[in-house]
Amino acid sequence: MSALFNFHSFLTVILLGICACTFFKMQFPAILEQRTGFRGFFWKAARIGERLSPWVAMGCFMMGVSIIFF
């Protein structure tokens, strides 16, 4: 089943994307400087990860627990 049709998998992909974009922005800031176009989507995901990091971390933890136990 595709991640687009399964809500649990969709949330996992979104959280991993936000975490990955935030990591790449911290390690290589020149890659995500462009705020428009296709790379602008990744810049926005990195911005979400920077500003809402406690919530994103809690979401990743809860998603990991739900994957392990359910």
C-alpha positions as CSV (number, residue, x, y, z in Angstrom):
1,M,0.0,0.0,0.0
2,S,1.3,3.4,-0.9
3,A,2.2,6.0,1.7
4,L,-0.3,8.4,0.1
5,F,-3.3,6.1,0.9
6,N,-2.2,5.0,4.4
7,F,-2.5,7.9,6.9
8,H,0.0,6.3,9.3
9,S,2.6,5.9,6.6
10,F,1.9,9.4,5.3
11,L,2.6,11.0,8.7
12,T,5.8,9.0,8.9
13,V,7.0,10.3,5.6
14,I,6.1,13.9,6.5
15,L,7.9,13.7,9.8
16,L,11.0,12.1,8.3
17,G,11.0,14.7,5.5
18,I,10.9,17.6,8.1
19,C,13.6,16.0,10.2
20,A,15.8,15.4,7.1
21,C,15.4,18.9,5.8
22,T,16.2,20.4,9.1
23,F,19.3,18.3,9.4
24,F,20.6,19.2,5.9
25,K,19.9,22.9,6.6
26,M,22.0,22.8,9.8
27,Q,24.8,20.9,8.1
28,F,24.8,22.5,4.7
29,P,23.0,25.9,4.9
30,A,23.9,26.9,1.3
31,I,21.8,24.1,-0.1
32,L,18.5,25.4,1.2
33,E,19.0,29.2,0.8
34,Q,16.6,29.5,-2.1
35,R,13.1,30.1,-0.8
36,T,11.2,29.9,-4.0
37,G,10.6,27.1,-6.5
38,F,11.1,23.4,-5.9
39,R,13.8,23.9,-3.2
40,G,11.5,26.3,-1.4
41,F,9.3,23.4,-0.3
42,F,12.4,21.9,1.5
43,W,13.3,25.3,2.9
44,K,9.8,25.5,4.4
45,A,10.0,22.0,5.8
46,A,13.4,22.9,7.4
47,R,11.8,26.1,8.9
48,I,9.0,24.0,10.4
49,G,11.6,21.7,12.0
50,E,13.6,24.6,13.4
51,R,10.7,26.5,14.9
52,L,8.5,23.6,16.1
53,S,11.4,21.3,17.1
54,P,9.9,20.1,20.4
55,W,6.6,19.2,18.7
56,V,8.4,17.5,15.8
57,A,10.6,15.6,18.2
58,M,7.5,14.5,20.2
59,G,5.8,13.4,17.0
60,C,8.8,11.4,15.9
61,F,9.0,9.7,19.3
62,M,5.3,8.9,19.3
63,M,5.5,7.6,15.7
64,G,8.4,5.4,16.6
65,V,6.6,4.0,19.6
66,S,3.5,3.3,17.5
67,I,5.6,1.6,14.8
68,I,7.3,-0.6,17.3
69,F,4.3,-1.6,19.4
70,F,1.4,-1.5,16.9
